[in-house]
């Protein structure tokens, strides 16, 4: 009698790109909508998106650094927009996108010294027994560094858009979109590519 074999479950990806994207979505919304005349609306829209996308998780005690930072940051911007006059917020009007991109870069790169932020998402889709493995740690260190680098370059790009208004479309739109697409694709492909090299 032939011995039956139990089919192996498909290997889980170390990071859920969908979950990561949901956390980045408010920042992307702010970057798309924000301009000298619309940053208050952009901050409010990003705040609503942050609460809607992560509120349920927060109520259940699932705290992710990017989600919490987004809610606090966009809430502060919204309050400033309501409480202060336009003259007092000229610097926000000018550098809103630079500030938001720079903050994400700092969060991502800073988390490398504590717990790479992508690991918070990876733990939701991987067995607990692999969380402390060198492969898990390496993959999430690389992915977090990639997202941090992408947003650091977006910070520079949006700053260049302020300095060179004639190139605004390139620095505010084309370059950031290319960097975001690259980061998403890299997050999808790198884990399996790295694991394949290790076997």
C-alpha positions as CSV (number, residue, x, y, z in Angstrom):
1,X,0.0,0.0,0.0
2,X,1.5,3.3,-1.0
3,X,2.3,5.6,1.8
4,X,0.4,8.9,1.7
5,X,2.4,12.0,2.0
6,X,1.0,15.2,3.4
7,X,1.4,18.1,0.9
8,X,3.7,20.8,2.2
9,X,2.3,24.2,2.9
10,X,3.6,26.9,0.6
11,X,6.5,28.9,2.1
12,X,5.3,32.1,3.6
13,X,6.8,35.3,2.6
14,X,8.8,37.1,5.3
15,X,7.0,40.4,4.6
16,X,3.4,41.1,3.6
17,X,3.8,43.8,1.0
18,X,0.0,44.6,1.3
19,X,0.4,45.4,5.0
20,X,3.5,47.5,4.4
21,X,1.7,49.4,1.7
22,X,-1.3,50.1,3.9
23,X,1.1,51.7,6.4
24,X,2.8,53.8,3.7
25,X,-0.5,54.7,2.1
26,X,-1.2,57.8,4.3
27,X,2.3,59.1,3.7
28,X,1.8,58.6,-0.1
29,X,-1.6,60.3,0.1
30,X,0.0,63.3,1.8
31,X,2.9,63.4,-0.7
32,X,0.4,63.4,-3.6
33,X,-2.1,65.9,-2.3
34,X,0.2,68.3,-0.4
35,X,1.2,71.6,-2.1
36,X,1.5,75.2,-0.9
37,X,-2.3,75.6,-1.1
38,X,-3.5,72.2,-0.1
39,X,-1.2,70.8,2.6
40,X,-3.8,71.3,5.3
41,X,-6.3,69.1,3.4
42,X,-3.5,66.6,2.6
43,X,-2.7,66.3,6.3
44,X,-6.4,65.8,7.2
45,X,-6.8,63.2,4.4
46,X,-3.7,61.4,5.5
47,X,-4.8,61.4,9.2
48,X,-8.2,59.9,8.2
49,X,-6.4,57.3,6.1
50,X,-4.0,56.5,9.0
51,X,-6.9,56.0,11.4
52,X,-9.0,53.9,9.0
53,X,-6.2,51.7,7.9
54,X,-4.6,51.0,11.3
55,X,-7.3,52.0,13.9
56,X,-8.6,48.4,14.2
57,X,-5.1,47.1,14.8
58,X,-4.3,49.8,17.4
59,X,-7.5,49.0,19.3
60,X,-6.3,45.4,19.6
61,X,-2.9,46.5,20.8
62,X,-1.0,45.9,17.6
63,X,1.3,48.9,17.5
64,X,3.5,49.5,14.5
65,X,5.9,52.3,14.6
66,X,5.0,53.7,11.1
67,X,1.3,53.7,11.9
68,X,1.6,55.4,15.3
69,X,4.0,58.0,13.9
70,X,1.7,58.7,11.0
71,X,-1.3,59.3,13.2
72,X,0.7,61.6,15.5
73,X,2.4,63.5,12.7
74,X,-0.7,64.1,10.6
75,X,-2.7,65.0,13.7
76,X,-0.1,67.6,14.7
77,X,-0.1,69.1,11.1
78,X,-3.9,69.2,11.1
79,X,-4.0,71.0,14.4
80,X,-1.3,73.5,13.3
81,X,-3.3,74.2,10.2
82,X,-6.4,75.1,12.3
83,X,-4.6,77.0,15.1
84,X,-2.0,79.1,13.2
85,X,-2.2,81.6,10.4
86,X,-0.7,81.0,7.0
87,X,2.1,83.4,7.6
88,X,3.3,81.3,10.6
89,X,3.2,78.1,8.6
90,X,5.0,79.3,5.5
91,X,7.8,76.8,6.2
92,X,5.3,73.9,6.3
93,X,3.7,75.0,3.0
94,X,7.1,75.1,1.4
95,X,8.6,71.9,2.9
96,X,5.6,69.7,3.7
97,X,6.6,66.9,1.4
98,X,10.3,67.1,2.3
99,X,9.4,66.9,6.0
100,X,7.1,63.9,5.6
101,X,9.5,61.9,3.4
102,X,12.4,62.8,5.7
103,X,10.5,61.6,8.8
104,X,9.7,58.2,7.2
105,X,13.4,57.8,6.2
106,X,14.5,58.6,9.8
107,X,11.9,56.1,11.2
108,X,12.9,53.3,8.8
109,X,16.7,53.8,9.1
110,X,16.4,54.4,12.9
111,X,14.5,51.2,13.4
112,X,17.6,49.3,12.1
113,X,19.2,50.0,15.5
114,X,16.3,48.5,17.4
115,X,14.0,46.3,15.4
116,X,13.7,46.7,11.6
117,X,10.2,48.0,11.0
118,X,9.5,45.5,8.2
119,X,9.9,42.7,10.8
120,X,6.7,43.9,12.5
121,X,4.8,42.9,9.3
122,X,6.8,39.8,8.6
123,X,6.0,38.3,12.0
124,X,2.3,38.4,11.0
125,X,2.9,36.0,8.2
126,X,5.8,33.8,9.4
127,X,5.9,31.1,12.1
128,X,7.2,32.2,15.5
129,X,10.0,29.7,15.4
130,X,11.8,31.6,12.5
131,X,11.6,35.1,14.1
132,X,15.0,34.8,15.7
133,X,16.7,33.1,12.7
134,X,19.6,34.8,11.0
135,X,17.8,34.6,7.6
136,X,14.7,36.4,9.0
137,X,16.9,39.1,10.6
138,X,19.0,39.6,7.4
139,X,16.0,39.8,5.1
140,X,14.2,42.4,7.2
141,X,17.4,44.4,7.8
142,X,17.9,44.6,4.0
143,X,14.2,45.4,3.3
144,X,14.0,48.1,6.0
145,X,17.3,49.7,4.7
146,X,15.8,49.6,1.2
147,X,12.7,51.5,2.2
148,X,14.7,53.9,4.3
149,X,17.0,54.6,1.3
150,X,14.0,55.1,-1.0
151,X,12.5,57.7,1.3
152,X,15.8,59.4,1.9
153,X,16.2,59.8,-1.9
154,X,12.6,61.0,-2.0
155,X,13.5,63.6,0.6
156,X,16.3,64.9,-1.5
157,X,14.1,64.8,-4.6
158,X,11.3,66.8,-3.1
159,X,13.8,69.3,-1.7
160,X,15.2,69.7,-5.2
161,X,11.7,70.4,-6.4
162,X,11.6,73.4,-4.0
163,X,14.9,74.7,-5.1
164,X,14.3,74.1,-8.9
165,X,10.5,74.8,-9.5
166,X,10.9,74.4,-13.2
167,X,11.8,70.7,-12.6
168,X,8.9,70.2,-10.2
169,X,7.2,67.5,-12.2
170,X,10.3,65.3,-12.2
171,X,11.4,65.8,-8.6
172,X,7.9,65.8,-7.0
173,X,6.3,63.1,-9.2
174,X,8.5,61.0,-11.5
175,X,11.4,60.3,-9.2
176,X,9.3,59.5,-6.1
177,X,7.0,57.2,-8.1
178,X,9.9,55.3,-9.5
179,X,11.4,54.9,-6.1
180,X,8.2,53.6,-4.6
181,X,7.6,51.1,-7.4
182,X,11.2,49.9,-7.0
183,X,10.8,49.5,-3.2
184,X,7.6,47.5,-3.6
185,X,9.1,45.2,-6.3
186,X,12.2,44.7,-4.2
187,X,10.1,43.8,-1.1
188,X,8.3,41.2,-3.2
189,X,11.3,39.6,-4.8
190,X,14.2,39.9,-2.4
191,X,13.1,37.4,0.3
192,X,12.7,34.5,-2.0
193,X,15.8,35.4,-4.0
194,X,17.9,35.5,-0.8
195,X,16.5,32.3,0.5
196,X,17.2,30.6,-2.9
197,X,20.8,31.7,-2.7
198,X,21.1,30.2,0.8
199,X,19.9,26.8,-0.2
